[in-house]
Amino acid sequence: MSGPSPLLYVTGGARSGKSRHAEGLAAALGGDAVTYLATAQAFDTEMEDRIGRHRADRPAAWVTLEEPLNVADALRGVRGVVLLDCLSLWVSNLILRGDDDAAILRAADAVLEVQRARGAALVAVSNEVGAGIVPDNALARRYRDTLGWVNQRFAQDSREAWAVISGLPLRLK
C-alpha cells in the first residue's frame, strides 16, 4: 500500500453487528495476520462472558493485545492490520481514570497520528451513543459528548466509514 495507511471506521448501536462487520473487514485486509487490540476490562461476570464470546468469534490465528488505556502506545508497537475494538470502552476507561475531555481528545489525536505513520490498516469500532435520548445525569451526558467528539475525529480521518444498523452495514464514505 502506498501513501497513508488506511483507517476504516465502523460504528453502530449495541448489538448492531458492528464488531462482526469490522472483523470481516479486518479479515479481508489481513487474513490470519490481524492483531485484535481490545480495550475492554472485565469488571464483572457479564463482561467476562461478553469478552469470552468475542474471543470465541474471532479467528484463532489472530493475535490479541489487551490495552484499556494506552492505545496509541500499543498501536505503535504493532505491525500489520489491527482491529481496535472499541473506542467506546476506551473513552469510558479514560473517563473513569479521571482524564478530562481535553486529555481524551489529545489521546484520540495521538492514536490517529500513530495510525497515519503506520504502513498497515486499522479498523476502529465504536458505538454510536448520541442517537438516543438525552441522558439524565452529567456523567452519562459527558460520556455521550466526549465519545461523539472522538467518533467524529476517527470518521473524518477514515478512508472508509460504516454504520451498522440491525446487522446491515451502510457505507458512509
N, C-alpha and C positions, 0 to 999 in steps of 0.2 A: 504494500500500500504506500502510495506517495502522498506527501502533504500531511496535514494534521491528522492524527488518529481519530477515528470516528467515535462519537458519543451517540448512543441510542438511548432514548429516554422513554420509559413505559410507566404510565400512571393509570389509576382506576380506583374504584372503591374497594372496600373489604370484600373478599371472596368473589371478585370480578373476573379472575383468571389472569391477572396481570403477571404474576410470577411464572405461570405456565407459559404465557406468551414470551416473556423475557428469556426463559430457559430455551425455548425454541430458537429465538434469535441468536443467543449465545452459541448454541449447538451448531447452527448454520454457519456461523463465523469461525468457530474454533474446534468443532467436533468434540473429541475427547480431551483436547488440550484447553480446558477452561478452568479458571480459578473462580470459585464462588466466595465472594467477600461478604460475610454475614455480619450484620450489625446487631442482631437480636441477642438479648440476655434472658436467661431462663430464671425468672424470679419466683415462679410458681409452677405447679404441675401442669396446668393448662398450657402455659408457654413451653414447657419441656415437651409436651405432646405435639404442639404445633411445630416446633423446631425438628422433632423427630420425623414428622410427616414430610417436611420439606427435604430433609436429608434423604429419606427413602425415595422421594420422587425424582431426584436428580441422578444423572449417570454416576456409577461407582468410580469411574476413572477421573472424574473431576476432583480437583484439589479444593478443600475447604479451608478458608482462612477466616477466623473469627476475630473481629476487631470492632467493638462497640463505640469507640470514641475517636481514635486517631486514624481516620480513614485515609487522609492524604498520605501519611507516612506508610501505611500498609500498601496502598496503591503504588507508591513509588518503588517498592521492592518487588513487584510482580511483573513478569514478562508474559506476553500473550494476552488472550482475551480474558476479560474479567466481567463477571456478573455481580454487581453491587446490589444486594437485597437486604435492607432497603433504606432509602433516605428518611422515610418517616420515623422508623425506630431510631435511627442515628440522631435525628433532630431531638426526639424525645429524650434520648440518653444525655445529650448535651444540655438540654434544659434542666433535667433532673440533677446533673452535676453542678449546676449553678451558673453556667455560661449565660451571659446576656445576649440579646439579639444581635448586636454588632459583632460579637465574637463568633456567633454561629454563622453569620453571613460571611465573615472572613474565612472560617473553616471551609465553607462551601466553595468560596472562590479559590482556596488553596487546592481543593480536590480538582476543580476544573483546570487550574494551572498545571498540576501534575499530569492530568489526562491529556492536555494539549501537547505536552512534551513526549508522551509515550508513543510507541510505534505499533500499538495494537488497540483493538476496540474495547470500549467499556459500555456495558449495557446496565443502565441505572434504573432501578424500580422505586416508585414512590406512591403513596396513597394520595388520592385527591380527597381532601377533607373539607374543602371550602364550599362544596355544593349543597350542603345540608343546612339545618337550622343554625342560628347563632347560638353558640354555647352559653350556658347560664353562669359561668364563672370565669374569672380573669385568667387563670392558668390555662384553661381549655381554649379561650379566645386567643391568648398569646401563642399557644402551640399552633392553632389553625393559621394564624397570620404568619408566623415565622416559617412554618413549613411551606406555606404558599409562596413566600419570597424565595426560598431555596428552590422550590419546584420551578418557578419562573426562570431562575438562573440556569438550571440544567436544561430546561426545554429550549431556551433561547440559544444555548451553546451546542445543542444537539444537531447531528446530521439528520436523524430521524426522530420523530416524536410520535408516540402511540398512546391512545386512550383505549382501555379495555372496559367494555360495558357488558355485563351479563354473558361473559365468555366470548364476546365478539370484539376483535381488535379493529380499531378505526385509526388509520394513519392520519396524523395531523399535519405532518410535514415530512 
